[in-house]
Amino acid sequence: MTDAPEIIDNRAANRFEVHLGGETAFAEYRLEEGAIVFPHTVVPPAFEGKGVGGALVKHGLAYARERHLKVKPTCSFFAGYISKHPEYHDLVHPDFRSKLGIEN
């Protein structure tokens, strides 16, 4: 993909999605009081190496920031991405900061 993928908020399924060639990559989310949980991300082989996984994470984190939600990254993909990108550390819910190695 040369352009940024189009990400759809499928509210009925509680997930952000990218569609390509009949396949769907997605990041599930669950809204809580003042927080958003990201429990699972799926990127099919057809999407690998195209930046789709990273785009889904960035979209989810932008969604959280815009709505002043703290992020609970129970998905290892989200947790790993956030750990490597300090610009998102402020979004992490206090209960998850030590798990990600983020100082308070």
Jmol script that loads the backbone (N, CA, C; Angstrom):
load data "model"
ATOM      1  N   MET A   1       0.855  -1.177   0.000  1.00  0.00           N
ATOM      2  CA  MET A   1       0.000   0.000   0.000  1.00  0.00           C
ATOM      3  C   MET A   1       0.895   1.232   0.000  1.00  0.00           C
ATOM      4  N   THR A   2       0.723   2.067  -0.975  1.00  0.00           N
ATOM      5  CA  THR A   2       1.522   3.279  -1.043  1.00  0.00           C
ATOM      6  C   THR A   2       0.869   4.405  -0.249  1.00  0.00           C
ATOM      7  N   ASP A   3      -0.432   4.406  -0.180  1.00  0.00           N
ATOM      8  CA  ASP A   3      -1.157   5.410   0.584  1.00  0.00           C
ATOM      9  C   ASP A   3      -1.524   4.831   1.950  1.00  0.00           C
ATOM     10  N   ALA A   4      -1.850   5.735   2.865  1.00  0.00           N
ATOM     11  CA  ALA A   4      -2.316   5.277   4.170  1.00  0.00           C
ATOM     12  C   ALA A   4      -3.609   4.487   3.971  1.00  0.00           C
ATOM     13  N   PRO A   5      -3.746   3.366   4.667  1.00  0.00           N
ATOM     14  CA  PRO A   5      -4.965   2.572   4.492  1.00  0.00           C
ATOM     15  C   PRO A   5      -6.180   3.293   5.053  1.00  0.00           C
ATOM     16  N   GLU A   6      -7.323   3.030   4.450  1.00  0.00           N
ATOM     17  CA  GLU A   6      -8.570   3.589   4.965  1.00  0.00           C
ATOM     18  C   GLU A   6      -9.004   2.746   6.151  1.00  0.00           C
ATOM     19  N   ILE A   7      -9.143   3.388   7.294  1.00  0.00           N
ATOM     20  CA  ILE A   7      -9.529   2.685   8.513  1.00  0.00           C
ATOM     21  C   ILE A   7     -10.977   3.042   8.834  1.00  0.00           C
ATOM     22  N   ILE A   8     -11.760   2.009   9.043  1.00  0.00           N
ATOM     23  CA  ILE A   8     -13.184   2.151   9.320  1.00  0.00           C
ATOM     24  C   ILE A   8     -13.444   1.798  10.777  1.00  0.00           C
ATOM     25  N   ASP A   9     -14.248   2.605  11.451  1.00  0.00           N
ATOM     26  CA  ASP A   9     -14.664   2.293  12.817  1.00  0.00           C
ATOM     27  C   ASP A   9     -15.957   1.484  12.718  1.00  0.00           C
ATOM     28  N   ASN A  10     -15.844   0.180  12.846  1.00  0.00           N
ATOM     29  CA  ASN A  10     -17.003  -0.703  12.828  1.00  0.00           C
ATOM     30  C   ASN A  10     -17.533  -0.783  14.254  1.00  0.00           C
ATOM     31  N   ARG A  11     -18.386   0.144  14.609  1.00  0.00           N
ATOM     32  CA  ARG A  11     -18.888   0.245  15.978  1.00  0.00           C
ATOM     33  C   ARG A  11     -19.716  -0.963  16.381  1.00  0.00           C
ATOM     34  N   ALA A  12     -20.415  -1.569  15.426  1.00  0.00           N
ATOM     35  CA  ALA A  12     -21.229  -2.746  15.735  1.00  0.00           C
ATOM     36  C   ALA A  12     -20.356  -3.903  16.212  1.00  0.00           C
ATOM     37  N   ALA A  13     -19.135  -4.008  15.675  1.00  0.00           N
ATOM     38  CA  ALA A  13     -18.211  -5.081  16.056  1.00  0.00           C
ATOM     39  C   ALA A  13     -17.157  -4.609  17.057  1.00  0.00           C
ATOM     40  N   ASN A  14     -17.182  -3.323  17.406  1.00  0.00           N
ATOM     41  CA  ASN A  14     -16.181  -2.730  18.313  1.00  0.00           C
ATOM     42  C   ASN A  14     -14.766  -2.985  17.823  1.00  0.00           C
ATOM     43  N   ARG A  15     -14.506  -2.566  16.585  1.00  0.00           N
ATOM     44  CA  ARG A  15     -13.154  -2.717  16.061  1.00  0.00           C
ATOM     45  C   ARG A  15     -12.903  -1.727  14.929  1.00  0.00           C
ATOM     46  N   PHE A  16     -11.622  -1.364  14.793  1.00  0.00           N
ATOM     47  CA  PHE A  16     -11.165  -0.556  13.678  1.00  0.00           C
ATOM     48  C   PHE A  16     -10.715  -1.545  12.613  1.00  0.00           C
ATOM     49  N   GLU A  17     -11.105  -1.287  11.360  1.00  0.00           N
ATOM     50  CA  GLU A  17     -10.859  -2.260  10.297  1.00  0.00           C
ATOM     51  C   GLU A  17     -10.210  -1.623   9.073  1.00  0.00           C
ATOM     52  N   VAL A  18      -9.445  -2.458   8.361  1.00  0.00           N
ATOM     53  CA  VAL A  18      -8.907  -2.135   7.046  1.00  0.00           C
ATOM     54  C   VAL A  18      -9.260  -3.315   6.152  1.00  0.00           C
ATOM     55  N   HIS A  19      -9.832  -3.026   4.990  1.00  0.00           N
ATOM     56  CA  HIS A  19     -10.224  -4.078   4.049  1.00  0.00           C
ATOM     57  C   HIS A  19      -9.315  -4.049   2.826  1.00  0.00           C
ATOM     58  N   LEU A  20      -8.923  -5.236   2.376  1.00  0.00           N
ATOM     59  CA  LEU A  20      -8.079  -5.357   1.187  1.00  0.00           C
ATOM     60  C   LEU A  20      -8.318  -6.714   0.552  1.00  0.00           C
ATOM     61  N   GLY A  21      -8.752  -6.695  -0.706  1.00  0.00           N
ATOM     62  CA  GLY A  21      -8.915  -7.933  -1.452  1.00  0.00           C
ATOM     63  C   GLY A  21      -9.760  -8.982  -0.761  1.00  0.00           C
ATOM     64  N   GLY A  22     -10.838  -8.597  -0.149  1.00  0.00           N
ATOM     65  CA  GLY A  22     -11.723  -9.546   0.511  1.00  0.00           C
ATOM     66  C   GLY A  22     -11.280  -9.966   1.906  1.00  0.00           C
ATOM     67  N   GLU A  23     -10.166  -9.437   2.386  1.00  0.00           N
ATOM     68  CA  GLU A  23      -9.696  -9.756   3.738  1.00  0.00           C
ATOM     69  C   GLU A  23      -9.789  -8.513   4.614  1.00  0.00           C
ATOM     70  N   THR A  24      -9.800  -8.757   5.920  1.00  0.00           N
ATOM     71  CA  THR A  24      -9.935  -7.660   6.873  1.00  0.00           C
ATOM     72  C   THR A  24      -8.877  -7.763   7.960  1.00  0.00           C
ATOM     73  N   ALA A  25      -8.161  -6.672   8.173  1.00  0.00           N
ATOM     74  CA  ALA A  25      -7.273  -6.522   9.327  1.00  0.00           C
ATOM     75  C   ALA A  25      -8.052  -5.691  10.333  1.00  0.00           C
ATOM     76  N   PHE A  26      -7.872  -5.987  11.617  1.00  0.00           N
ATOM     77  CA  PHE A  26      -8.645  -5.222  12.591  1.00  0.00           C
ATOM     78  C   PHE A  26      -7.964  -5.154  13.951  1.00  0.00           C
ATOM     79  N   ALA A  27      -8.371  -4.135  14.691  1.00  0.00           N
ATOM     80  CA  ALA A  27      -7.970  -3.959  16.086  1.00  0.00           C
ATOM     81  C   ALA A  27      -9.259  -3.838  16.893  1.00  0.00           C
ATOM     82  N   GLU A  28      -9.509  -4.825  17.738  1.00  0.00           N
ATOM     83  CA  GLU A  28     -10.696  -4.785  18.593  1.00  0.00           C
ATOM     84  C   GLU A  28     -10.506  -3.753  19.698  1.00  0.00           C
ATOM     85  N   TYR A  29     -11.605  -3.184  20.132  1.00  0.00           N
ATOM     86  CA  TYR A  29     -11.558  -2.271  21.271  1.00  0.00           C
ATOM     87  C   TYR A  29     -12.802  -2.439  22.129  1.00  0.00           C
ATOM     88  N   ARG A  30     -12.666  -2.038  23.370  1.00  0.00           N
ATOM     89  CA  ARG A  30     -13.791  -2.046  24.303  1.00  0.00           C
ATOM     90  C   ARG A  30     -13.711  -0.745  25.096  1.00  0.00           C
ATOM     91  N   LEU A  31     -14.792   0.006  25.096  1.00  0.00           N
ATOM     92  CA  LEU A  31     -14.831   1.264  25.833  1.00  0.00           C
ATOM     93  C   LEU A  31     -15.241   1.008  27.275  1.00  0.00           C
ATOM     94  N   GLU A  32     -14.533   1.670  28.180  1.00  0.00           N
ATOM     95  CA  GLU A  32     -14.840   1.637  29.606  1.00  0.00           C
ATOM     96  C   GLU A  32     -14.928   3.078  30.086  1.00  0.00           C
ATOM     97  N   GLU A  33     -15.313   3.259  31.313  1.00  0.00           N
ATOM     98  CA  GLU A  33     -15.380   4.596  31.890  1.00  0.00           C
ATOM     99  C   GLU A  33     -13.995   5.235  31.863  1.00  0.00           C
ATOM    100  N   GLY A  34     -13.818   6.243  31.011  1.00  0.00           N
ATOM    101  CA  GLY A  34     -12.558   6.974  30.931  1.00  0.00           C
ATOM    102  C   GLY A  34     -11.401   6.226  30.295  1.00  0.00           C
ATOM    103  N   ALA A  35     -11.683   5.065  29.691  1.00  0.00           N
ATOM    104  CA  ALA A  35     -10.597   4.260  29.133  1.00  0.00           C
ATOM    105  C   ALA A  35     -11.054   3.485  27.893  1.00  0.00           C
ATOM    106  N   ILE A  36     -10.072   3.017  27.150  1.00  0.00           N
ATOM    107  CA  ILE A  36     -10.317   2.129  26.014  1.00  0.00           C
ATOM    108  C   ILE A  36      -9.341   0.959  26.132  1.00  0.00           C
ATOM    109  N   VAL A  37      -9.881  -0.240  25.995  1.00  0.00           N
ATOM    110  CA  VAL A  37      -9.090  -1.467  26.068  1.00  0.00           C
ATOM    111  C   VAL A  37      -8.884  -1.969  24.649  1.00  0.00           C
ATOM    112  N   PHE A  38      -7.640  -2.315  24.326  1.00  0.00           N
ATOM    113  CA  PHE A  38      -7.331  -2.929  23.036  1.00  0.00           C
ATOM    114  C   PHE A  38      -6.907  -4.371  23.304  1.00  0.00           C
ATOM    115  N   PRO A  39      -7.855  -5.348  23.187  1.00  0.00           N
ATOM    116  CA  PRO A  39      -7.553  -6.719  23.547  1.00  0.00           C
ATOM    117  C   PRO A  39      -6.970  -7.592  22.439  1.00  0.00           C
ATOM    118  N   HIS A  40      -7.187  -7.226  21.170  1.00  0.00           N
ATOM    119  CA  HIS A  40      -6.798  -8.154  20.112  1.00  0.00           C
ATOM    120  C   HIS A  40      -6.632  -7.419  18.786  1.00  0.00           C
ATOM    121  N   THR A  41      -5.579  -7.765  18.072  1.00  0.00           N
ATOM    122  CA  THR A  41      -5.325  -7.212  16.735  1.00  0.00           C
ATOM    123  C   THR A  41      -5.031  -8.366  15.793  1.00  0.00           C
ATOM    124  N   VAL A  42      -5.617  -8.323  14.594  1.00  0.00           N
ATOM    125  CA  VAL A  42      -5.391  -9.360  13.586  1.00  0.00           C
ATOM    126  C   VAL A  42      -4.969  -8.684  12.284  1.00  0.00           C
ATOM    127  N   VAL A  43      -3.829  -9.126  11.752  1.00  0.00           N
ATOM    128  CA  VAL A  43      -3.348  -8.632  10.469  1.00  0.00           C
ATOM    129  C   VAL A  43      -3.080  -9.865   9.596  1.00  0.00           C
ATOM    130  N   PRO A  44      -3.966 -10.154   8.637  1.00  0.00           N
ATOM    131  CA  PRO A  44      -3.774 -11.316   7.774  1.00  0.00           C
ATOM    132  C   PRO A  44      -2.488 -11.211   6.946  1.00  0.00           C
ATOM    133  N   PRO A  45      -1.969 -12.349   6.498  1.00  0.00           N
ATOM    134  CA  PRO A  45      -0.737 -12.351   5.702  1.00  0.00           C
ATOM    135  C   PRO A  45      -0.763 -11.407   4.495  1.00  0.00           C
ATOM    136  N   ALA A  46      -1.918 -11.211   3.885  1.00  0.00           N
ATOM    137  CA  ALA A  46      -2.022 -10.324   2.718  1.00  0.00           C
ATOM    138  C   ALA A  46      -1.653  -8.881   3.050  1.00  0.00           C
ATOM    139  N   PHE A  47      -1.721  -8.514   4.329  1.00  0.00           N
ATOM    140  CA  PHE A  47      -1.443  -7.146   4.765  1.00  0.00           C
ATOM    141  C   PHE A  47      -0.018  -6.961   5.277  1.00  0.00           C
ATOM    142  N   GLU A  48       0.676  -8.047   5.531  1.00  0.00           N
ATOM    143  CA  GLU A  48       1.995  -7.962   6.163  1.00  0.00           C
ATOM    144  C   GLU A  48       2.973  -7.142   5.332  1.00  0.00           C
ATOM    145  N   GLY A  49       3.763  -6.342   6.031  1.00  0.00           N
ATOM    146  CA  GLY A  49       4.755  -5.506   5.376  1.00  0.00           C
ATOM    147  C   GLY A  49       4.202  -4.262   4.722  1.00  0.00           C
ATOM    148  N   LYS A  50       2.933  -3.971   4.947  1.00  0.00           N
ATOM    149  CA  LYS A  50       2.293  -2.810   4.315  1.00  0.00           C
ATOM    150  C   LYS A  50       1.955  -1.713   5.310  1.00  0.00           C
ATOM    151  N   GLY A  51       2.373  -1.894   6.557  1.00  0.00           N
ATOM    152  CA  GLY A  51       2.139  -0.867   7.571  1.00  0.00           C
ATOM    153  C   GLY A  51       0.738  -0.821   8.119  1.00  0.00           C
ATOM    154  N   VAL A  52      -0.058  -1.833   7.824  1.00  0.00           N
ATOM    155  CA  VAL A  52      -1.448  -1.826   8.253  1.00  0.00           C
ATOM    156  C   VAL A  52      -1.566  -1.961   9.768  1.00  0.00           C
ATOM    157  N   GLY A  53      -0.785  -2.849  10.372  1.00  0.00           N
ATOM    158  CA  GLY A  53      -0.837  -3.023  11.820  1.00  0.00           C
ATOM    159  C   GLY A  53      -0.493  -1.734  12.555  1.00  0.00           C
ATOM    160  N   GLY A  54       0.577  -1.095  12.132  1.00  0.00           N
ATOM    161  CA  GLY A  54       0.968   0.176  12.739  1.00  0.00           C
ATOM    162  C   GLY A  54      -0.085   1.251  12.542  1.00  0.00           C
ATOM    163  N   ALA A  55      -0.700   1.268  11.358  1.00  0.00           N
ATOM    164  CA  ALA A  55      -1.744   2.252  11.082  1.00  0.00           C
ATOM    165  C   ALA A  55      -2.953   2.035  11.992  1.00  0.00           C
ATOM    166  N   LEU A  56      -3.298   0.774  12.241  1.00  0.00           N
ATOM    167  CA  LEU A  56      -4.410   0.477  13.150  1.00  0.00           C
ATOM    168  C   LEU A  56      -4.102   0.956  14.563  1.00  0.00           C
ATOM    169  N   VAL A  57      -2.879   0.728  15.020  1.00  0.00           N
ATOM    170  CA  VAL A  57      -2.491   1.171  16.363  1.00  0.00           C
ATOM    171  C   VAL A  57      -2.528   2.694  16.444  1.00  0.00           C
ATOM    172  N   LYS A  58      -1.924   3.366  15.483  1.00  0.00           N
ATOM    173  CA  LYS A  58      -1.920   4.833  15.496  1.00  0.00           C
ATOM    174  C   LYS A  58      -3.340   5.385  15.489  1.00  0.00           C
ATOM    175  N   HIS A  59      -4.205   4.782  14.697  1.00  0.00           N
ATOM    176  CA  HIS A  59      -5.596   5.232  14.633  1.00  0.00           C
ATOM    177  C   HIS A  59      -6.276   5.052  15.992  1.00  0.00           C
ATOM    178  N   GLY A  60      -6.072   3.884  16.601  1.00  0.00           N
ATOM    179  CA  GLY A  60      -6.667   3.634  17.909  1.00  0.00           C
ATOM    180  C   GLY A  60      -6.164   4.601  18.973  1.00  0.00           C
ATOM    181  N   LEU A  61      -4.881   4.901  18.931  1.00  0.00           N
ATOM    182  CA  LEU A  61      -4.306   5.828  19.907  1.00  0.00           C
ATOM    183  C   LEU A  61      -4.777   7.258  19.657  1.00  0.00           C
ATOM    184  N   ALA A  62      -4.933   7.640  18.400  1.00  0.00           N
ATOM    185  CA  ALA A  62      -5.472   8.968  18.078  1.00  0.00           C
ATOM    186  C   ALA A  62      -6.925   9.070  18.559  1.00  0.00           C
ATOM    187  N   TYR A  63      -7.668   8.006  18.366  1.00  0.00           N
ATOM    188  CA  TYR A  63      -9.056   7.942  18.839  1.00  0.00           C
ATOM    189  C   TYR A  63      -9.090   8.172  20.355  1.00  0.00           C
ATOM    190  N   ALA A  64      -8.209   7.483  21.074  1.00  0.00           N
ATOM    191  CA  ALA A  64      -8.141   7.631  22.530  1.00  0.00           C
ATOM    192  C   ALA A  64      -7.771   9.058  22.922  1.00  0.00           C
ATOM    193  N   ARG A  65      -6.768   9.613  22.265  1.00  0.00           N
ATOM    194  CA  ARG A  65      -6.310  10.968  22.604  1.00  0.00           C
ATOM    195  C   ARG A  65      -7.415  11.988  22.362  1.00  0.00           C
ATOM    196  N   GLU A  66      -8.103  11.888  21.232  1.00  0.00           N
ATOM    197  CA  GLU A  66      -9.172  12.837  20.894  1.00  0.00           C
ATOM    198  C   GLU A  66     -10.307  12.803  21.917  1.00  0.00           C
ATOM    199  N   ARG A  67     -10.529  11.643  22.514  1.00  0.00           N
ATOM    200  CA  ARG A  67     -11.641  11.484  23.451  1.00  0.00           C
ATOM    201  C   ARG A  67     -11.189  11.486  24.914  1.00  0.00           C
ATOM    202  N   HIS A  68      -9.915  11.808  25.141  1.00  0.00           N
ATOM    203  CA  HIS A  68      -9.342  11.886  26.497  1.00  0.00           C
ATOM    204  C   HIS A  68      -9.518  10.572  27.262  1.00  0.00           C
ATOM    205  N   LEU A  69      -9.260   9.456  26.566  1.00  0.00           N
ATOM    206  CA  LEU A  69      -9.363   8.130  27.166  1.00  0.00           C
ATOM    207  C   LEU A  69      -7.973   7.593  27.492  1.00  0.00           C
ATOM    208  N   LYS A  70      -7.845   6.899  28.594  1.00  0.00           N
ATOM    209  CA  LYS A  70      -6.605   6.210  28.927  1.00  0.00           C
ATOM    210  C   LYS A  70      -6.630   4.847  28.236  1.00  0.00           C
ATOM    211  N   VAL A  71      -5.475   4.402  27.799  1.00  0.00           N
ATOM    212  CA  VAL A  71      -5.360   3.178  27.020  1.00  0.00           C
ATOM    213  C   VAL A  71      -4.934   2.005  27.898  1.00  0.00           C
ATOM    214  N   LYS A  72      -5.656   0.899  27.743  1.00  0.00           N
ATOM    215  CA  LYS A  72      -5.315  -0.364  28.400  1.00  0.00           C
ATOM    216  C   LYS A  72      -4.935  -1.347  27.294  1.00  0.00           C
ATOM    217  N   PRO A  73      -3.643  -1.451  26.984  1.00  0.00           N
ATOM    218  CA  PRO A  73      -3.213  -2.308  25.881  1.00  0.00           C
ATOM    219  C   PRO A  73      -3.000  -3.764  26.314  1.00  0.00           C
ATOM    220  N   THR A  74      -4.067  -4.544  26.347  1.00  0.00           N
ATOM    221  CA  THR A  74      -3.921  -5.957  26.698  1.00  0.00           C
ATOM    222  C   THR A  74      -3.444  -6.778  25.506  1.00  0.00           C
ATOM    223  N   CYS A  75      -3.553  -6.239  24.313  1.00  0.00           N
ATOM    224  CA  CYS A  75      -3.025  -6.870  23.101  1.00  0.00           C
ATOM    225  C   CYS A  75      -1.511  -6.649  23.050  1.00  0.00           C
ATOM    226  N   SER A  76      -0.763  -7.717  22.822  1.00  0.00           N
ATOM    227  CA  SER A  76       0.697  -7.605  22.809  1.00  0.00           C
ATOM    228  C   SER A  76       1.198  -6.711  21.675  1.00  0.00           C
ATOM    229  N   PHE A  77       0.476  -6.652  20.563  1.00  0.00           N
ATOM    230  CA  PHE A  77       0.879  -5.795  19.454  1.00  0.00           C
ATOM    231  C   PHE A  77       0.781  -4.327  19.857  1.00  0.00           C
ATOM    232  N   PHE A  78      -0.331  -3.944  20.470  1.00  0.00           N
ATOM    233  CA  PHE A  78      -0.502  -2.569  20.958  1.00  0.00           C
ATOM    234  C   PHE A  78       0.535  -2.255  22.024  1.00  0.00           C
ATOM    235  N   ALA A  79       0.712  -3.161  22.979  1.00  0.00           N
ATOM    236  CA  ALA A  79       1.662  -2.936  24.065  1.00  0.00           C
ATOM    237  C   ALA A  79       3.075  -2.744  23.530  1.00  0.00           C
ATOM    238  N   GLY A  80       3.484  -3.583  22.588  1.00  0.00           N
ATOM    239  CA  GLY A  80       4.820  -3.473  22.009  1.00  0.00           C
ATOM    240  C   GLY A  80       5.014  -2.168  21.261  1.00  0.00           C
ATOM    241  N   TYR A  81       3.998  -1.761  20.508  1.00  0.00           N
ATOM    242  CA  TYR A  81       4.080  -0.512  19.751  1.00  0.00           C
ATOM    243  C   TYR A  81       4.221   0.673  20.712  1.00  0.00           C
ATOM    244  N   ILE A  82       3.378   0.707  21.723  1.00  0.00           N
ATOM    245  CA  ILE A  82       3.406   1.821  22.672  1.00  0.00           C
ATOM    246  C   ILE A  82       4.750   1.864  23.402  1.00  0.00           C
ATOM    247  N   SER A  83       5.269   0.711  23.780  1.00  0.00           N
ATOM    248  CA  SER A  83       6.555   0.665  24.486  1.00  0.00           C
ATOM    249  C   SER A  83       7.666   1.316  23.677  1.00  0.00           C
ATOM    250  N   LYS A  84       7.599   1.173  22.356  1.00  0.00           N
ATOM    251  CA  LYS A  84       8.648   1.697  21.467  1.00  0.00           C
ATOM    252  C   LYS A  84       8.415   3.140  21.041  1.00  0.00           C
ATOM    253  N   HIS A  85       7.276   3.709  21.388  1.00  0.00           N
ATOM    254  CA  HIS A  85       6.934   5.067  20.946  1.00  0.00           C
ATOM    255  C   HIS A  85       6.551   5.936  22.148  1.00  0.00           C
ATOM    256  N   PRO A  86       7.541   6.613  22.732  1.00  0.00           N
ATOM    257  CA  PRO A  86       7.294   7.424  23.939  1.00  0.00           C
ATOM    258  C   PRO A  86       6.241   8.517  23.767  1.00  0.00           C
ATOM    259  N   GLU A  87       5.985   8.926  22.548  1.00  0.00           N
ATOM    260  CA  GLU A  87       4.984   9.969  22.331  1.00  0.00           C
ATOM    261  C   GLU A  87       3.579   9.523  22.720  1.00  0.00           C
ATOM    262  N   TYR A  88       3.391   8.219  22.961  1.00  0.00           N
ATOM    263  CA  TYR A  88       2.089   7.692  23.368  1.00  0.00           C
ATOM    264  C   TYR A  88       2.051   7.265  24.840  1.00  0.00           C
ATOM    265  N   HIS A  89       3.157   7.368  25.533  1.00  0.00           N
ATOM    266  CA  HIS A  89       3.212   6.907  26.914  1.00  0.00           C
ATOM    267  C   HIS A  89       2.221   7.628  27.820  1.00  0.00           C
ATOM    268  N   ASP A  90       1.942   8.888  27.541  1.00  0.00           N
ATOM    269  CA  ASP A  90       1.010   9.640  28.371  1.00  0.00           C
ATOM    270  C   ASP A  90      -0.412   9.095  28.304  1.00  0.00           C
ATOM    271  N   LEU A  91      -0.716   8.318  27.275  1.00  0.00           N
ATOM    272  CA  LEU A  91      -2.056   7.768  27.116  1.00  0.00           C
ATOM    273  C   LEU A  91      -2.295   6.504  27.947  1.00  0.00           C
ATOM    274  N   VAL A  92      -1.227   5.879  28.395  1.00  0.00           N
ATOM    275  CA  VAL A  92      -1.344   4.577  29.050  1.00  0.00           C
ATOM    276  C   VAL A  92      -1.988   4.704  30.432  1.00  0.00           C
ATOM    277  N   HIS A  93      -2.961   3.866  30.663  1.00  0.00           N
ATOM    278  CA  HIS A  93      -3.658   3.813  31.954  1.00  0.00           C
ATOM    279  C   HIS A  93      -2.653   3.477  33.054  1.00  0.00           C
ATOM    280  N   PRO A  94      -2.786   4.079  34.237  1.00  0.00           N
ATOM    281  CA  PRO A  94      -1.831   3.829  35.321  1.00  0.00           C
ATOM    282  C   PRO A  94      -1.632   2.346  35.649  1.00  0.00           C
ATOM    283  N   ASP A  95      -2.668   1.540  35.524  1.00  0.00           N
ATOM    284  CA  ASP A  95      -2.562   0.116  35.832  1.00  0.00           C
ATOM    285  C   ASP A  95      -1.663  -0.645  34.856  1.00  0.00           C
ATOM    286  N   PHE A  96      -1.342  -0.046  33.705  1.00  0.00           N
ATOM    287  CA  PHE A  96      -0.557  -0.725  32.679  1.00  0.00           C
ATOM    288  C   PHE A  96       0.831  -0.123  32.484  1.00  0.00           C
ATOM    289  N   ARG A  97       1.116   0.970  33.168  1.00  0.00           N
ATOM    290  CA  ARG A  97       2.392   1.654  32.954  1.00  0.00           C
ATOM    291  C   ARG A  97       3.595   0.788  33.333  1.00  0.00           C
ATOM    292  N   SER A  98       3.558   0.162  34.493  1.00  0.00           N
ATOM    293  CA  SER A  98       4.707  -0.651  34.912  1.00  0.00           C
ATOM    294  C   SER A  98       4.884  -1.874  34.011  1.00  0.00           C
ATOM    295  N   LYS A  99       3.783  -2.442  33.519  1.00  0.00           N
ATOM    296  CA  LYS A  99       3.858  -3.596  32.623  1.00  0.00           C
ATOM    297  C   LYS A  99       4.598  -3.251  31.326  1.00  0.00           C
ATOM    298  N   LEU A 100       4.500  -1.982  30.925  1.00  0.00           N
ATOM    299  CA  LEU A 100       5.137  -1.526  29.696  1.00  0.00           C
ATOM    300  C   LEU A 100       6.495  -0.886  29.959  1.00  0.00           C
ATOM    301  N   GLY A 101       6.895  -0.851  31.227  1.00  0.00           N
ATOM    302  CA  GLY A 101       8.176  -0.264  31.567  1.00  0.00           C
ATOM    303  C   GLY A 101       8.177   1.251  31.492  1.00  0.00           C
ATOM    304  N   ILE A 102       7.007   1.842  31.711  1.00  0.00           N
ATOM    305  CA  ILE A 102       6.868   3.300  31.650  1.00  0.00           C
ATOM    306  C   ILE A 102       6.906   3.852  33.063  1.00  0.00           C
ATOM    307  N   GLU A 103       7.781   4.830  33.266  1.00  0.00           N
ATOM    308  CA  GLU A 103       7.879   5.484  34.567  1.00  0.00           C
ATOM    309  C   GLU A 103       6.659   6.366  34.784  1.00  0.00           C
ATOM    310  N   ASN A 104       6.252   6.497  36.023  1.00  0.00           N
ATOM    311  CA  ASN A 104       5.098   7.352  36.333  1.00  0.00           C
ATOM    312  C   ASN A 104       5.459   8.760  36.258  1.00  0.00           C
TER     313      ASN A 104
END
end "model"
wireframe off; spacefill off
backbone 0.3
color backbone group
